[in-house]
Amino acid sequence: MNITIKAGEKEIAATLQDNAAAKDFFSRLPLTLVLEDYGDTEKISYLPDKLSTAGAPAMGQPFRGAIAYYVPWGNLCIFRKAFGPSGGLVILGSVDGEGLKALDVPGKFRVTIDVKR
């Protein structure tokens, strides 16, 4: 499942995995969200509704460029840095290639996530 993340004039390609949470997320696109810093590790935004996590592992291993869903808070995460295994974290997919550089900036900004056309 190929998606785009548009931040201003920049369009970033990303690929979602084949799992229940990623499919649920994909079915809700397009989504416009405000990403904000969480620590120095990730960008986050709270989703309007919780995603299905049927069959998801209890822990996820985030990596630079990982797109994930943090079940306890109901938020989307895009990891700017690798991080240790985290309970309740479901990996949805990843940013393709060098696209993460467009999101690797401090502060809040609006993005639109949509199905790649």
C-alpha positions in Angstrom: 0.0 0.0 0.0 1.7 3.1 -1.2 0.9 6.5 0.3 2.2 10.1 0.1 2.8 12.5 2.9 2.6 16.1 1.7 4.3 18.7 3.9 4.0 22.2 2.3 5.4 21.8 -1.2 7.2 18.6 -0.4 5.7 15.2 -1.2 7.1 12.2 0.6 6.6 8.6 -0.6 5.9 5.9 2.0 4.8 2.3 2.0 2.5 0.6 4.5 2.8 -3.0 5.6 0.2 -5.7 5.2 -1.3 -5.8 8.7 -4.7 -4.9 10.2 -3.7 -1.5 11.6 -2.0 -0.4 8.4 -5.1 -1.5 6.4 -7.4 0.4 8.7 -5.2 3.5 8.5 -5.1 3.2 4.7 -8.9 3.0 4.6 -9.2 6.4 6.4 -7.1 8.3 3.9 -6.9 11.2 3.1 -6.1 12.6 6.5 -4.8 16.0 7.4 -2.9 16.1 10.7 -0.6 18.4 12.6 2.7 16.7 13.4 4.6 17.8 16.5 7.8 16.8 18.2 7.8 14.1 20.8 11.2 14.3 22.4 14.0 14.3 19.9 13.0 11.0 18.5 9.7 11.2 16.6 6.9 13.3 15.2 3.4 12.5 16.5 -0.2 13.4 15.8 -3.3 12.1 17.5 -5.7 10.3 15.2 -9.5 11.0 15.2 -10.3 7.4 16.0 -8.5 4.3 17.2 -7.2 1.8 14.6 -7.8 -1.9 14.6 -4.8 -3.8 16.0 -6.1 -7.3 15.5 -3.2 -9.7 15.4 -0.6 -7.0 16.2 2.5 -8.1 18.2 2.7 -6.8 21.8 5.9 -4.8 21.0 7.2 -2.9 18.0 10.8 -2.1 17.1 10.9 1.5 15.7 13.6 2.5 13.3 14.5 5.8 11.5 11.7 6.4 9.0 9.2 4.0 10.7 5.5 5.0 10.6 3.8 3.5 13.7 0.7 3.6 15.8 1.0 3.9 19.5 -2.1 2.0 20.9 -2.2 3.4 24.4 -2.4 7.1 23.2 -4.0 6.5 19.8 -1.4 8.5 18.0 0.5 8.2 14.7 4.3 8.3 15.0 7.0 8.9 12.4 10.3 8.1 13.9 13.2 10.5 13.2 15.6 8.2 15.1 15.7 4.5 15.9 14.4 3.7 19.4 14.2 0.6 21.6 11.4 -1.9 21.5 8.1 -0.4 22.8 5.0 -2.1 24.1 1.8 -1.1 22.4 3.7 0.2 19.3 2.4 -1.2 16.0 4.6 -0.6 12.9 2.4 0.5 10.0 5.1 1.1 7.4 8.0 3.3 6.5 9.0 6.5 4.7 10.7 5.6 1.4 14.3 6.6 0.5 15.4 10.1 1.6 11.9 11.4 2.1 12.3 11.6 5.9 14.6 14.7 5.5 11.5 16.8 4.8 10.0 15.8 8.1 13.3 15.9 10.0 12.7 19.5 11.2 11.8 20.9 14.6 8.3 22.3 15.5 4.7 21.7 14.4 3.5 21.6 10.9 0.5 20.3 8.9 0.7 17.3 6.6 -1.8 15.6 4.4 -1.5 11.8 4.1 -3.2 10.2 1.1 -3.2 7.2 -1.2 -0.5 7.4 -3.8 -2.1 8.1 -7.2 
